[in-house]
Structures are given as structure tokens and as C-alpha cells.
Amino acid sequence: MVAFVVDDLVGAHEEVRTAGVEVGAIVWANEAFDYPDLAEYGWFFSRAPDGNTYVMQ
């Protein structure tokens, strides 16, 4: 799996979705791990047209 680090996760999610790529919901780390210090971190998965799965963080 390949992961990409982006400065604006919400913006990247919208850009990828608008491009017609299959994307999952954003998972926020502070909610997933119940740890408030991780409030700025998250990720989402996408399935590219080539069939590979990628993650944006």
C-alpha cells in the first residue's frame, strides 16, 4: 500500500472524490483512538482506476 502525506486532508479528499476516484470517509485519529492530542491527524483510503488502494494522510 502506498500512503501520501498531504497538507490539507479535507481538500485532498474533495479533490480525489471530484476526480471520480472511489474514496472512503475520512477517519480522524483522535476519534479512532480516543486520544485528543491526535486531533489534526487523519486518513482516507481510495481505490485508483488501476485497482490499487492508496491512503492519504
C-alpha distance matrix in Angstrom:
0.0 3.8 6.6 10.1 13.2 16.1 19.8 20.5 18.1 20.7 21.4 17.9 17.6 20.9 20.3 17.2 19.1 22.2 20.6 20.2 16.5 15.8 14.9 15.2 17.6 17.2 17.1 19.3 18.9 22.7 23.0 20.2 21.7 25.2 25.4 27.1 26.1 22.5 24.0 22.4 18.8 16.5 13.3 12.6 10.1 10.8 10.8 11.8 14.8 13.1 11.6 7.9 6.4 6.0 7.6 10.8 12.6
3.8 0.0 3.8 6.8 10.1 13.0 16.8 17.8 15.8 18.7 19.0 15.4 15.8 19.1 18.0 15.3 17.9 20.6 18.9 19.2 15.6 15.7 14.6 15.5 17.6 16.7 16.9 18.8 18.6 22.3 23.1 20.8 22.2 25.5 25.3 26.5 25.2 21.6 22.9 20.8 17.4 15.4 12.3 12.0 10.1 10.5 11.2 11.4 14.6 13.2 12.6 8.9 7.5 5.3 6.4 8.7 10.6
6.6 3.8 0.0 3.8 6.6 9.7 13.3 14.4 12.5 15.6 16.2 12.9 13.5 17.0 16.3 14.1 16.7 19.5 18.4 19.0 15.7 15.7 13.8 14.3 15.7 14.1 14.3 15.7 15.5 19.2 20.2 18.3 19.6 22.8 22.2 23.1 21.8 18.2 19.3 17.1 13.7 12.0 9.3 9.7 9.0 10.3 12.2 12.7 16.3 15.7 15.1 11.5 9.2 5.9 4.6 5.6 6.9
10.1 6.8 3.8 0.0 3.8 6.3 10.1 11.5 10.3 13.6 13.5 10.3 11.9 15.1 13.9 12.4 15.5 17.8 16.8 18.2 15.3 16.0 14.1 15.0 16.0 14.0 14.8 15.8 16.0 19.4 20.8 19.5 20.9 23.6 22.8 23.1 21.5 18.0 18.7 15.8 13.0 11.8 9.5 10.2 10.3 11.1 13.4 13.3 16.7 16.6 16.7 13.5 11.5 7.7 6.3 4.8 6.0
13.2 10.1 6.6 3.8 0.0 3.8 7.0 9.1 8.6 12.3 12.5 10.0 12.1 15.2 14.5 13.8 16.8 19.0 18.5 20.2 17.6 18.3 15.8 16.3 16.4 13.7 14.3 14.3 14.4 17.5 19.3 18.5 19.6 22.0 20.7 20.5 18.7 15.4 15.9 12.8 10.5 10.1 9.1 11.0 12.3 13.6 16.4 16.5 20.1 20.3 20.3 17.2 14.8 11.0 8.6 5.9 4.8
16.1 13.0 9.7 6.3 3.8 0.0 3.8 5.6 6.1 9.6 9.2 7.3 10.1 12.6 11.9 12.2 15.1 16.8 16.7 18.9 16.9 18.0 15.4 16.2 15.9 13.1 14.4 14.2 15.1 17.7 19.5 19.3 20.8 22.6 21.3 20.6 18.9 15.8 15.5 12.0 10.5 10.3 9.7 11.3 13.1 14.1 17.1 17.0 20.4 21.2 21.5 18.8 16.5 12.8 10.4 6.8 6.1
19.8 16.8 13.3 10.1 7.0 3.8 0.0 3.8 6.3 9.2 8.8 8.5 11.4 13.3 13.0 14.2 16.9 18.1 18.6 21.0 19.5 20.6 17.8 18.4 17.3 14.2 15.5 14.5 15.5 17.4 19.5 20.0 21.2 22.6 20.9 19.5 17.7 15.1 14.2 10.5 10.3 11.1 11.6 13.6 16.1 17.2 20.4 20.4 23.6 24.7 25.0 22.5 20.0 16.4 13.8 10.0 8.5
20.5 17.8 14.4 11.5 9.1 5.6 3.8 0.0 3.8 5.6 5.3 6.1 8.6 10.1 10.5 12.1 14.2 15.3 16.5 18.8 17.6 18.5 15.7 16.1 14.8 11.9 13.8 13.0 14.9 16.6 18.1 19.0 20.8 21.8 20.7 19.1 18.0 15.3 13.6 10.2 10.3 10.2 10.7 12.1 14.9 15.8 19.3 19.5 22.6 24.2 24.3 22.2 19.6 16.3 13.6 9.9 9.0
18.1 15.8 12.5 10.3 8.6 6.1 6.3 3.8 0.0 3.8 5.4 5.0 6.1 8.6 9.8 10.5 12.1 14.0 15.3 16.9 15.3 15.7 12.5 12.5 11.1 8.2 10.3 10.1 12.3 14.5 15.5 16.0 18.1 19.5 18.8 17.8 17.2 14.0 12.4 9.5 8.6 7.4 7.3 8.4 11.4 12.8 16.4 17.2 20.5 22.2 21.8 19.7 16.8 13.6 10.7 7.2 6.7
20.7 18.7 15.6 13.6 12.3 9.6 9.2 5.6 3.8 0.0 3.8 5.5 5.1 6.3 8.6 10.1 10.6 12.2 14.3 15.8 14.9 15.1 12.0 12.1 10.1 7.8 10.7 10.7 13.8 15.5 15.8 16.8 19.4 20.2 20.0 18.6 18.7 15.7 13.4 11.1 11.0 9.4 9.4 9.6 12.6 13.5 17.1 18.0 21.0 23.2 22.7 21.2 18.3 15.7 13.1 10.1 10.1
21.4 19.0 16.2 13.5 12.5 9.2 8.8 5.3 5.4 3.8 0.0 3.8 5.4 5.2 6.1 8.6 9.9 10.4 12.3 14.6 14.2 15.3 12.9 14.0 12.8 11.1 14.2 14.4 17.2 19.0 19.5 20.4 22.9 23.9 23.5 22.0 21.7 18.8 16.6 13.8 13.8 12.5 12.0 11.8 14.2 14.2 17.4 17.5 20.1 22.5 22.6 21.3 18.9 16.2 14.2 11.0 11.6
17.9 15.4 12.9 10.3 10.0 7.3 8.5 6.1 5.0 5.5 3.8 0.0 3.8 5.4 5.0 6.1 8.4 9.7 10.6 12.7 11.6 12.9 10.6 12.2 12.0 10.4 13.4 14.3 16.8 19.2 19.7 19.9 22.4 24.0 23.7 22.7 22.2 18.9 17.4 14.6 13.5 11.7 10.2 9.6 11.3 11.1 14.1 14.1 16.9 19.0 19.2 17.7 15.4 12.6 10.9 7.8 9.4
17.6 15.8 13.5 11.9 12.1 10.1 11.4 8.6 6.1 5.1 5.4 3.8 0.0 3.8 5.5 5.3 6.1 8.5 10.0 11.1 9.8 10.3 7.5 8.8 8.5 7.7 11.2 12.8 15.7 18.2 17.9 18.0 21.0 22.5 22.8 22.1 22.2 18.8 17.2 15.0 13.7 11.0 9.2 7.5 9.3 9.1 12.3 13.1 15.9 18.3 17.9 16.8 14.2 12.0 10.3 8.1 10.0
20.9 19.1 17.0 15.1 15.2 12.6 13.3 10.1 8.6 6.3 5.2 5.4 3.8 0.0 3.8 5.6 5.1 5.9 8.5 10.0 10.1 11.2 9.3 11.1 10.6 10.4 14.2 15.6 18.8 20.9 20.5 21.0 24.1 25.2 25.6 24.5 24.8 21.6 19.5 17.3 16.7 14.3 12.9 11.1 12.6 11.7 14.4 14.7 16.8 19.7 19.7 19.1 17.0 15.1 13.9 11.8 13.6
20.3 18.0 16.3 13.9 14.5 11.9 13.0 10.5 9.8 8.6 6.1 5.0 5.5 3.8 0.0 3.8 5.5 5.2 6.2 9.0 9.2 11.4 10.4 13.0 13.4 13.1 16.7 18.1 21.0 23.4 23.3 23.5 26.4 27.9 28.0 27.0 26.9 23.6 21.8 19.2 18.3 16.1 14.3 12.5 13.3 11.7 13.9 13.2 15.1 17.9 18.6 18.0 16.5 14.4 13.9 11.7 14.0
17.2 15.3 14.1 12.4 13.8 12.2 14.2 12.1 10.5 10.1 8.6 6.1 5.3 5.6 3.8 0.0 3.8 5.5 5.1 6.8 5.8 8.1 7.4 10.5 11.9 12.2 15.6 17.7 20.3 23.1 22.8 22.5 25.5 27.3 27.7 27.2 27.1 23.6 22.3 19.8 18.2 15.6 13.0 10.6 10.4 8.2 10.1 9.5 11.6 14.4 14.8 14.3 12.9 11.2 11.3 10.0 13.1
19.1 17.9 16.7 15.5 16.8 15.1 16.9 14.2 12.1 10.6 9.9 8.4 6.1 5.1 5.5 3.8 0.0 3.8 5.3 5.3 5.3 6.6 6.2 9.2 10.4 11.7 15.3 17.7 20.8 23.3 22.4 22.2 25.6 27.2 28.0 27.5 28.0 24.5 22.8 20.9 19.5 16.5 14.0 11.1 11.0 8.8 10.6 10.8 12.4 15.6 15.5 15.6 14.1 13.1 13.1 12.3 15.2
22.2 20.6 19.5 17.8 19.0 16.8 18.1 15.3 14.0 12.2 10.4 9.7 8.5 5.9 5.2 5.5 3.8 0.0 3.8 5.3 7.4 9.6 9.9 12.9 13.8 14.9 18.6 20.7 23.9 26.2 25.5 25.6 28.9 30.3 30.9 30.2 30.5 27.2 25.3 23.1 22.1 19.5 17.2 14.6 14.7 12.3 13.6 13.0 13.8 17.3 17.8 18.3 17.2 16.2 16.4 15.2 17.9
20.6 18.9 18.4 16.8 18.5 16.7 18.6 16.5 15.3 14.3 12.3 10.6 10.0 8.5 6.2 5.1 5.3 3.8 0.0 3.8 5.7 9.1 10.3 13.9 15.6 16.6 20.2 22.5 25.3 28.0 27.4 27.1 30.3 32.1 32.6 32.1 32.1 28.6 27.1 24.7 23.3 20.6 18.0 15.3 14.5 11.5 12.0 10.5 10.8 14.2 15.4 16.0 15.6 14.8 15.7 14.9 18.1
20.2 19.2 19.0 18.2 20.2 18.9 21.0 18.8 16.9 15.8 14.6 12.7 11.1 10.0 9.0 6.8 5.3 5.3 3.8 0.0 3.8 6.5 8.8 12.4 14.6 16.4 19.8 22.6 25.4 28.2 27.2 26.6 30.0 31.9 32.8 32.6 33.0 29.4 28.0 26.0 24.3 21.2 18.3 15.1 13.8 10.5 10.3 9.3 9.2 12.9 13.5 14.8 14.5 14.5 15.8 15.8 19.2
16.5 15.6 15.7 15.3 17.6 16.9 19.5 17.6 15.3 14.9 14.2 11.6 9.8 10.1 9.2 5.8 5.3 7.4 5.7 3.8 0.0 3.8 6.1 9.9 12.7 14.4 17.5 20.4 22.9 25.9 25.0 24.1 27.3 29.5 30.4 30.5 30.7 27.0 26.0 24.1 22.0 18.8 15.5 12.2 10.4 6.9 6.6 6.0 7.1 10.5 10.5 11.3 10.7 10.8 12.4 12.8 16.4
15.8 15.7 15.7 16.0 18.3 18.0 20.6 18.5 15.7 15.1 15.3 12.9 10.3 11.2 11.4 8.1 6.6 9.6 9.1 6.5 3.8 0.0 3.8 7.0 10.3 12.7 15.4 18.8 21.2 24.2 22.9 21.7 25.1 27.3 28.6 29.0 29.6 25.9 25.0 23.5 21.2 17.7 14.4 10.7 8.6 5.6 5.4 7.0 8.5 11.4 10.2 11.0 9.7 10.5 11.7 12.9 16.2
14.9 14.6 13.8 14.1 15.8 15.4 17.8 15.7 12.5 12.0 12.9 10.6 7.5 9.3 10.4 7.4 6.2 9.9 10.3 8.8 6.1 3.8 0.0 3.8 6.7 8.9 11.7 14.9 17.5 20.4 19.2 18.1 21.5 23.6 24.8 25.2 25.8 22.1 21.2 19.8 17.6 14.0 10.8 7.2 5.9 4.3 6.6 8.9 11.4 13.9 12.4 12.0 9.6 9.5 9.4 10.2 13.1
15.2 15.5 14.3 15.0 16.3 16.2 18.4 16.1 12.5 12.1 14.0 12.2 8.8 11.1 13.0 10.5 9.2 12.9 13.9 12.4 9.9 7.0 3.8 0.0 3.8 6.6 8.8 12.3 14.9 17.6 16.0 14.8 18.3 20.4 21.9 22.5 23.5 19.9 19.0 18.3 15.9 12.2 9.4 5.8 5.5 6.2 8.8 11.9 14.6 16.7 14.5 13.8 10.8 10.7 9.7 10.6 12.7
17.6 17.6 15.7 16.0 16.4 15.9 17.3 14.8 11.1 10.1 12.8 12.0 8.5 10.6 13.4 11.9 10.4 13.8 15.6 14.6 12.7 10.3 6.7 3.8 0.0 3.8 6.3 9.5 12.6 14.9 13.0 12.6 16.2 17.7 19.3 19.6 20.8 17.4 16.1 15.7 13.8 10.3 8.5 6.0 7.7 9.4 12.4 15.2 18.1 20.2 18.2 17.3 14.0 13.2 11.3 11.2 12.3
17.2 16.7 14.1 14.0 13.7 13.1 14.2 11.9 8.2 7.8 11.1 10.4 7.7 10.4 13.1 12.2 11.7 14.9 16.6 16.4 14.4 12.7 8.9 6.6 3.8 0.0 3.8 6.3 9.5 11.9 10.8 10.7 14.0 15.5 16.5 16.5 17.4 14.0 12.6 12.0 10.1 6.7 5.6 4.8 8.0 10.4 14.0 16.5 19.7 21.6 19.9 18.3 14.8 13.1 10.3 9.3 9.4
17.1 16.9 14.3 14.8 14.3 14.4 15.5 13.8 10.3 10.7 14.2 13.4 11.2 14.2 16.7 15.6 15.3 18.6 20.2 19.8 17.5 15.4 11.7 8.8 6.3 3.8 0.0 3.8 6.3 8.9 7.7 7.0 10.3 12.0 13.2 13.8 14.9 11.5 10.8 11.0 8.7 5.4 5.4 6.1 9.2 12.5 15.9 18.7 22.1 23.4 21.4 19.4 15.7 14.1 10.9 10.5 9.6
19.3 18.8 15.7 15.8 14.3 14.2 14.5 13.0 10.1 10.7 14.4 14.3 12.8 15.6 18.1 17.7 17.7 20.7 22.5 22.6 20.4 18.8 14.9 12.3 9.5 6.3 3.8 0.0 3.8 5.6 5.5 6.2 8.7 9.8 10.3 10.3 11.3 8.0 7.0 7.7 6.1 4.2 6.7 8.9 12.4 15.6 19.2 21.7 25.2 26.5 24.7 22.5 18.8 16.7 13.1 11.9 9.8
18.9 18.6 15.5 16.0 14.4 15.1 15.5 14.9 12.3 13.8 17.2 16.8 15.7 18.8 21.0 20.3 20.8 23.9 25.3 25.4 22.9 21.2 17.5 14.9 12.6 9.5 6.3 3.8 0.0 3.8 5.4 5.0 5.9 7.7 7.6 8.5 9.0 5.6 6.5 7.8 5.5 5.1 7.9 10.8 13.9 17.4 20.8 23.3 27.0 27.8 25.9 23.3 19.6 17.5 13.8 12.9 10.2
22.7 22.3 19.2 19.4 17.5 17.7 17.4 16.6 14.5 15.5 19.0 19.2 18.2 20.9 23.4 23.1 23.3 26.2 28.0 28.2 25.9 24.2 20.4 17.6 14.9 11.9 8.9 5.6 3.8 0.0 3.8 5.6 5.5 5.2 4.7 5.1 6.8 4.7 4.9 7.9 7.4 8.1 11.4 14.1 17.3 20.8 24.3 26.8 30.4 31.4 29.5 27.0 23.3 21.2 17.5 16.4 13.5
23.0 23.1 20.2 20.8 19.3 19.5 19.5 18.1 15.5 15.8 19.5 19.7 17.9 20.5 23.3 22.8 22.4 25.5 27.4 27.2 25.0 22.9 19.2 16.0 13.0 10.8 7.7 5.5 5.4 3.8 0.0 3.8 5.5 5.0 7.0 7.8 10.4 8.5 7.9 10.7 10.0 9.3 11.8 13.7 16.7 20.1 23.4 26.3 29.7 30.9 28.7 26.6 22.8 21.2 17.8 17.1 14.9
20.2 20.8 18.3 19.5 18.5 19.3 20.0 19.0 16.0 16.8 20.4 19.9 18.0 21.0 23.5 22.5 22.2 25.6 27.1 26.6 24.1 21.7 18.1 14.8 12.6 10.7 7.0 6.2 5.0 5.6 3.8 0.0 3.8 5.8 8.0 10.1 12.0 9.5 10.2 12.3 10.4 9.1 10.7 12.4 14.8 18.4 21.5 24.5 28.0 28.9 26.4 24.2 20.4 19.1 15.9 15.9 14.0
21.7 22.2 19.6 20.9 19.6 20.8 21.2 20.8 18.1 19.4 22.9 22.4 21.0 24.1 26.4 25.5 25.6 28.9 30.3 30.0 27.3 25.1 21.5 18.3 16.2 14.0 10.3 8.7 5.9 5.5 5.5 3.8 0.0 3.8 5.4 8.6 10.1 8.4 10.2 12.8 11.1 10.9 13.0 15.3 17.7 21.4 24.4 27.3 30.9 31.5 29.0 26.5 22.8 21.3 18.0 18.0 15.5
25.2 25.5 22.8 23.6 22.0 22.6 22.6 21.8 19.5 20.2 23.9 24.0 22.5 25.2 27.9 27.3 27.2 30.3 32.1 31.9 29.5 27.3 23.6 20.4 17.7 15.5 12.0 9.8 7.7 5.2 5.0 5.8 3.8 0.0 3.8 6.4 9.2 8.7 9.6 12.9 12.4 12.7 15.4 17.7 20.4 24.0 27.2 30.1 33.7 34.5 32.1 29.8 26.0 24.4 21.0 20.5 17.9
25.4 25.3 22.2 22.8 20.7 21.3 20.9 20.7 18.8 20.0 23.5 23.7 22.8 25.6 28.0 27.7 28.0 30.9 32.6 32.8 30.4 28.6 24.8 21.9 19.3 16.5 13.2 10.3 7.6 4.7 7.0 8.0 5.4 3.8 0.0 3.8 5.6 6.0 7.7 11.0 10.8 12.3 15.4 18.4 21.3 24.9 28.2 30.8 34.5 35.2 33.1 30.5 26.7 24.8 21.1 20.2 17.1
27.1 26.5 23.1 23.1 20.5 20.6 19.5 19.1 17.8 18.6 22.0 22.7 22.1 24.5 27.0 27.2 27.5 30.2 32.1 32.6 30.5 29.0 25.2 22.5 19.6 16.5 13.8 10.3 8.5 5.1 7.8 10.1 8.6 6.4 3.8 0.0 3.8 5.3 5.5 9.1 10.2 12.3 15.9 18.9 22.2 25.6 29.1 31.5 35.2 36.2 34.4 31.8 28.1 25.8 22.0 20.5 17.3
26.1 25.2 21.8 21.5 18.7 18.9 17.7 18.0 17.2 18.7 21.7 22.2 22.2 24.8 26.9 27.1 28.0 30.5 32.1 33.0 30.7 29.6 25.8 23.5 20.8 17.4 14.9 11.3 9.0 6.8 10.4 12.0 10.1 9.2 5.6 3.8 0.0 3.8 5.6 7.9 9.1 12.0 15.6 19.1 22.3 25.7 29.2 31.3 35.0 35.8 34.2 31.4 27.8 25.2 21.4 19.6 16.1
22.5 21.6 18.2 18.0 15.4 15.8 15.1 15.3 14.0 15.7 18.8 18.9 18.8 21.6 23.6 23.6 24.5 27.2 28.6 29.4 27.0 25.9 22.1 19.9 17.4 14.0 11.5 8.0 5.6 4.7 8.5 9.5 8.4 8.7 6.0 5.3 3.8 0.0 3.8 5.6 5.5 8.3 11.8 15.3 18.5 21.9 25.4 27.5 31.2 32.0 30.4 27.6 24.0 21.4 17.6 15.9 12.4
24.0 22.9 19.3 18.7 15.9 15.5 14.2 13.6 12.4 13.4 16.6 17.4 17.2 19.5 21.8 22.3 22.8 25.3 27.1 28.0 26.0 25.0 21.2 19.0 16.1 12.6 10.8 7.0 6.5 4.9 7.9 10.2 10.2 9.6 7.7 5.5 5.6 3.8 0.0 3.8 5.7 8.0 11.8 14.9 18.5 21.6 25.3 27.3 30.9 32.1 30.7 28.2 24.5 21.9 18.1 16.0 12.8
22.4 20.8 17.1 15.8 12.8 12.0 10.5 10.2 9.5 11.1 13.8 14.6 15.0 17.3 19.2 19.8 20.9 23.1 24.7 26.0 24.1 23.5 19.8 18.3 15.7 12.0 11.0 7.7 7.8 7.9 10.7 12.3 12.8 12.9 11.0 9.1 7.9 5.6 3.8 0.0 3.8 6.8 10.4 13.7 17.2 20.0 23.7 25.3 28.9 30.1 29.0 26.4 23.0 20.0 16.3 13.6 10.4
18.8 17.4 13.7 13.0 10.5 10.5 10.3 10.3 8.6 11.0 13.8 13.5 13.7 16.7 18.3 18.2 19.5 22.1 23.3 24.3 22.0 21.2 17.6 15.9 13.8 10.1 8.7 6.1 5.5 7.4 10.0 10.4 11.1 12.4 10.8 10.2 9.1 5.5 5.7 3.8 0.0 3.8 7.2 10.8 14.1 17.2 20.8 22.5 26.2 27.1 25.9 23.1 19.7 16.7 13.0 10.7 7.3
16.5 15.4 12.0 11.8 10.1 10.3 11.1 10.2 7.4 9.4 12.5 11.7 11.0 14.3 16.1 15.6 16.5 19.5 20.6 21.2 18.8 17.7 14.0 12.2 10.3 6.7 5.4 4.2 5.1 8.1 9.3 9.1 10.9 12.7 12.3 12.3 12.0 8.3 8.0 6.8 3.8 0.0 3.8 7.2 10.6 13.8 17.4 19.4 23.1 24.1 22.7 20.1 16.5 13.9 10.1 8.3 5.8
13.3 12.3 9.3 9.5 9.1 9.7 11.6 10.7 7.3 9.4 12.0 10.2 9.2 12.9 14.3 13.0 14.0 17.2 18.0 18.3 15.5 14.4 10.8 9.4 8.5 5.6 5.4 6.7 7.9 11.4 11.8 10.7 13.0 15.4 15.4 15.9 15.6 11.8 11.8 10.4 7.2 3.8 0.0 3.8 6.9 10.1 13.7 15.7 19.4 20.4 18.9 16.4 12.8 10.2 6.6 5.4 4.3
12.6 12.0 9.7 10.2 11.0 11.3 13.6 12.1 8.4 9.6 11.8 9.6 7.5 11.1 12.5 10.6 11.1 14.6 15.3 15.1 12.2 10.7 7.2 5.8 6.0 4.8 6.1 8.9 10.8 14.1 13.7 12.4 15.3 17.7 18.4 18.9 19.1 15.3 14.9 13.7 10.8 7.2 3.8 0.0 3.8 6.7 10.4 12.8 16.3 17.6 15.9 13.9 10.3 8.4 5.6 5.5 6.9
10.1 10.1 9.0 10.3 12.3 13.1 16.1 14.9 11.4 12.6 14.2 11.3 9.3 12.6 13.3 10.4 11.0 14.7 14.5 13.8 10.4 8.6 5.9 5.5 7.7 8.0 9.2 12.4 13.9 17.3 16.7 14.8 17.7 20.4 21.3 22.2 22.3 18.5 18.5 17.2 14.1 10.6 6.9 3.8 0.0 3.8 7.0 9.7 13.3 14.3 12.3 10.3 6.7 5.6 4.4 6.5 9.1
10.8 10.5 10.3 11.1 13.6 14.1 17.2 15.8 12.8 13.5 14.2 11.1 9.1 11.7 11.7 8.2 8.8 12.3 11.5 10.5 6.9 5.6 4.3 6.2 9.4 10.4 12.5 15.6 17.4 20.8 20.1 18.4 21.4 24.0 24.9 25.6 25.7 21.9 21.6 20.0 17.2 13.8 10.1 6.7 3.8 0.0 3.8 6.2 9.7 11.1 9.6 8.3 5.6 5.3 6.2 8.1 11.4
10.8 11.2 12.2 13.4 16.4 17.1 20.4 19.3 16.4 17.1 17.4 14.1 12.3 14.4 13.9 10.1 10.6 13.6 12.0 10.3 6.6 5.4 6.6 8.8 12.4 14.0 15.9 19.2 20.8 24.3 23.4 21.5 24.4 27.2 28.2 29.1 29.2 25.4 25.3 23.7 20.8 17.4 13.7 10.4 7.0 3.8 0.0 3.8 6.7 7.9 5.9 5.7 4.5 6.3 8.9 11.3 14.8
11.8 11.4 12.7 13.3 16.5 17.0 20.4 19.5 17.2 18.0 17.5 14.1 13.1 14.7 13.2 9.5 10.8 13.0 10.5 9.3 6.0 7.0 8.9 11.9 15.2 16.5 18.7 21.7 23.3 26.8 26.3 24.5 27.3 30.1 30.8 31.5 31.3 27.5 27.3 25.3 22.5 19.4 15.7 12.8 9.7 6.2 3.8 0.0 3.8 5.3 5.4 5.6 6.3 7.3 10.4 12.2 15.9
14.8 14.6 16.3 16.7 20.1 20.4 23.6 22.6 20.5 21.0 20.1 16.9 15.9 16.8 15.1 11.6 12.4 13.8 10.8 9.2 7.1 8.5 11.4 14.6 18.1 19.7 22.1 25.2 27.0 30.4 29.7 28.0 30.9 33.7 34.5 35.2 35.0 31.2 30.9 28.9 26.2 23.1 19.4 16.3 13.3 9.7 6.7 3.8 0.0 3.8 5.3 7.5 9.5 11.0 14.2 15.9 19.7
13.1 13.2 15.7 16.6 20.3 21.2 24.7 24.2 22.2 23.2 22.5 19.0 18.3 19.7 17.9 14.4 15.6 17.3 14.2 12.9 10.5 11.4 13.9 16.7 20.2 21.6 23.4 26.5 27.8 31.4 30.9 28.9 31.5 34.5 35.2 36.2 35.8 32.0 32.1 30.1 27.1 24.1 20.4 17.6 14.3 11.1 7.9 5.3 3.8 0.0 3.8 5.7 8.9 10.8 14.4 16.6 20.2
11.6 12.6 15.1 16.7 20.3 21.5 25.0 24.3 21.8 22.7 22.6 19.2 17.9 19.7 18.6 14.8 15.5 17.8 15.4 13.5 10.5 10.2 12.4 14.5 18.2 19.9 21.4 24.7 25.9 29.5 28.7 26.4 29.0 32.1 33.1 34.4 34.2 30.4 30.7 29.0 25.9 22.7 18.9 15.9 12.3 9.6 5.9 5.4 5.3 3.8 0.0 3.8 6.6 9.6 13.2 16.0 19.4
7.9 8.9 11.5 13.5 17.2 18.8 22.5 22.2 19.7 21.2 21.3 17.7 16.8 19.1 18.0 14.3 15.6 18.3 16.0 14.8 11.3 11.0 12.0 13.8 17.3 18.3 19.4 22.5 23.3 27.0 26.6 24.2 26.5 29.8 30.5 31.8 31.4 27.6 28.2 26.4 23.1 20.1 16.4 13.9 10.3 8.3 5.7 5.6 7.5 5.7 3.8 0.0 3.8 6.5 10.2 13.2 16.5
6.4 7.5 9.2 11.5 14.8 16.5 20.0 19.6 16.8 18.3 18.9 15.4 14.2 17.0 16.5 12.9 14.1 17.2 15.6 14.5 10.7 9.7 9.6 10.8 14.0 14.8 15.7 18.8 19.6 23.3 22.8 20.4 22.8 26.0 26.7 28.1 27.8 24.0 24.5 23.0 19.7 16.5 12.8 10.3 6.7 5.6 4.5 6.3 9.5 8.9 6.6 3.8 0.0 3.8 6.9 10.3 13.4
6.0 5.3 5.9 7.7 11.0 12.8 16.4 16.3 13.6 15.7 16.2 12.6 12.0 15.1 14.4 11.2 13.1 16.2 14.8 14.5 10.8 10.5 9.5 10.7 13.2 13.1 14.1 16.7 17.5 21.2 21.2 19.1 21.3 24.4 24.8 25.8 25.2 21.4 21.9 20.0 16.7 13.9 10.2 8.4 5.6 5.3 6.3 7.3 11.0 10.8 9.6 6.5 3.8 0.0 3.8 6.8 10.0
7.6 6.4 4.6 6.3 8.6 10.4 13.8 13.6 10.7 13.1 14.2 10.9 10.3 13.9 13.9 11.3 13.1 16.4 15.7 15.8 12.4 11.7 9.4 9.7 11.3 10.3 10.9 13.1 13.8 17.5 17.8 15.9 18.0 21.0 21.1 22.0 21.4 17.6 18.1 16.3 13.0 10.1 6.6 5.6 4.4 6.2 8.9 10.4 14.2 14.4 13.2 10.2 6.9 3.8 0.0 3.8 6.4
10.8 8.7 5.6 4.8 5.9 6.8 10.0 9.9 7.2 10.1 11.0 7.8 8.1 11.8 11.7 10.0 12.3 15.2 14.9 15.8 12.8 12.9 10.2 10.6 11.2 9.3 10.5 11.9 12.9 16.4 17.1 15.9 18.0 20.5 20.2 20.5 19.6 15.9 16.0 13.6 10.7 8.3 5.4 5.5 6.5 8.1 11.3 12.2 15.9 16.6 16.0 13.2 10.3 6.8 3.8 0.0 3.8
12.6 10.6 6.9 6.0 4.8 6.1 8.5 9.0 6.7 10.1 11.6 9.4 10.0 13.6 14.0 13.1 15.2 17.9 18.1 19.2 16.4 16.2 13.1 12.7 12.3 9.4 9.6 9.8 10.2 13.5 14.9 14.0 15.5 17.9 17.1 17.3 16.1 12.4 12.8 10.4 7.3 5.8 4.3 6.9 9.1 11.4 14.8 15.9 19.7 20.2 19.4 16.5 13.4 10.0 6.4 3.8 0.0
